[in-house]
Amino acid sequence: MKNFVLSLLFTGLSLCYAQLKSPADFLGYPIGTKVTPHARILAYYDYLTAERPEQMKMESYGLSVEGRPLRIYYVSSPNHIRNLENIRQNNLRLARAAEGEGQVQSPAIIWISNNVHGNETSSAEASMLTIYELLNPQNSKAKGWLEKSLIIIDPSLNPDGTDRYAHFYNSVAGKNYHPDLYSREHREPWPGGRYNHYYFDLNRDWAWQTQAESIQRAVIYNKWLPHIHVDFHEMGINAPYYFPPAAEPFHEVITSWQREFQTTIGKHNAAYFDSKGWLYFTKERFDLFYPSYGDTYPLYSGAIGMTYEKAGNSSAGLAVYTDSKDTLTLVDRVIQHHASGLNVIEIVSQHADQVVKEFKKFGDDAMAGKLSSYQTYVLKHDAAHESRIRALLHLLDKNNIKYYSGSGSLRGLDYFTKKEQNHSLQAKDVIVPANQAKAALIRVLFEPEAKLSDSITYDITAWALPYVYGIPAIASNSKPGNLQAYQLPKVQQELSKGFGYAVKWDGFAAAQLTAALLSQKVAVKSSEQAFKIGKEEFPKGSLLILREANKRVDLEKILKEQSEKLQVPLHNLTAGIMEGGKDLGSAEVKTLKAPRVLMLAGEGQRATNVGEVWHYFDEQLNYPLILVNPADFSRIKWSEVDVFIMPNGQYPFLKNSSQVAEFTSWLKAGGKVIALESAVSQLAALDWTALKPLKTDSATSKTKPNLLKKYGDREREALEEYTAGAIYRVTFDDSHPLMFGTKDYFTLKQGANLYQYFEAGKGWNIGYIKEGAKTAGFVGHSLAKKMKNGLIFGSESVGQGTIIYLADNVLFRNFWENGKLIMANAVFLTAD
Ligand SMILES: [Zn+2]
């Protein structure tokens, strides 16, 4: 008996040693009963990695904006973990992203992304259970899966958002949760943990990579190019579970295999959910079109990219009453995401051989041009567009898209005229061949007009890069020969220490240089007239930096450093007289002042639109921006403000008479307001502004309304008045400083927000939409009829002050490259 007890004790001990701590044992609470902060999530992953080094490996890929670690964890069989680097290199060969023949005897690579929206907290919690289960020695099925697959888990794509939510929740929740929606634990304060530090939605940023998290993730993602990508989310608290197959529209480039296998995965999950009696939906709401999501970007890179959604998000807390009087708990949310995670791994492992073969086929088809609509895209170089071309090449680099220079001539569709034309290639033209590893992504990013199988989509419907960047381009069905590596010459400055220096105002980089110089107290002038120095032509707005005016700064050192950093060439000035322009002493050569810029940022504002402006100033322009809580409006020291930016959002101060009085007295004394989108409409509604919305009088419409509409058509009919976002060409007054440096501008129209032209003397009609200006994307036919002859960019004087109206978002998700200079002009150059 004694021996038996002893042996039990020993067995128990050895079991203990062999056993891994579950998440509950490690964290001290069952998963789903607390919101786990990011550091604790990583701590558990690190614990498992330390305990099972033969089966797990961690790789750090950087830091979030606020400095939290970005990491992925590999989980697989000891054999695969030992061969990780070989598997990776072989996979790039399969994808045709590296030289050589890839071998299909390789594990399926499954990448699981959690918490891209930081307050959709259940996936990171669930991932701890998932990884524990994969390593659990008692789980023999899992062992089999890991023989066939390599799992890459990112515990949180958005650590700053994850922690913003966790800190909020844990600081307001008591020992007992309260499930009523109105209690404070369900009312996350502005801006919410959905977003990253700069309030960007990282699930709209995969392709554009404007944010630190996306930039660093894309590097490691493209180093791997997984076969399966799972992106976990949460939606409203009343919805049943969502998993693939996704909803129409699917982009045409999505292959039949990608469609089929989504369905295979979906059916497998459905069978499991059915066995548990869990409700779900598929094929609705979440479409596959816009290229910058966590499902589409992987799809366009050869993976089966998928979105999974569970009811939840910040209003759910640990438990919440739903409309059907059920209680939705974090435990429920975790269990279902955990189940889906294991189900994906299971079904993919069962089909691993086919998954790898089909992935190879995607790469082979890409190289063979089978995924392409056009064969070649050409960005036409001229000096005036070089700065924009540099910016676009940077985007191509981030996405591993290859480009070349070449010779000869080709015929193709001109993006700007929409006509076929012949083009003889110039040395600095950029050639993007459609047949390369990233063929599908190239097609989606470049094709002049993407075909929509269904016009109900979750996001914008047009983003072709030549329009976004304002670069003349051609889409061609021929392939130029003689491709050579492409590089624009690096700017290296030789400064003559003569009269001064001139800088062409031809792109956003010139504005970045201006911001840098003004911040370092360099005196900078801008010419309202174009001029020439020798053979060099300087467009309107070009900068003049004179030695005489800059004796107190180390001018050449600052200029050399900044111009090389920003790749903006400086031209030596030899005298104060210039050909074809005003002399330096002219009144049309204005000294720029360093404006003090302020924006309201806080409760009531649209976080993403505030974030666009904040990130633009902080990270792109690198220029100070004062952020003030709307509640502190009365504390603003207006005498210290030159520019007041009003991004899309609500401005209740406009209805408060004392605040309006304060605001208008500042404006009339010489202040400048830059208003965007809905801020424009709120200003236009005031009686002291001259701007008025465009009237589209339906009463005068000749067509009689159809009274016998069908109930079943209601969703379609709503679309008649709708656009999710389409591209229109803007006609503009290029003599107005707002448009200096812009040759062609295409705007993203997300609604019918057009304004009447100002009457003479009331304001400047700077940019407008004429008839037939629609260039790409879906616009409902009733709305399309109204989208003409209206103002989108204008300015109006109020006393000594100015309001700049930008009815469309020139900083859309900060990838609308061509709008960045317009915003800079509004800040630095315009004054009526
Ligand atoms: Zn989400």
Boltz pocket constraint, residues with backbone or C-beta under 6 A from the ligand:
constraints:
  - pocket:
      binder: B
      contacts: [[A, 117], [A, 120], [A, 203], [A, 232], [A, 233], [A, 234]]
      max_distance: 6.0
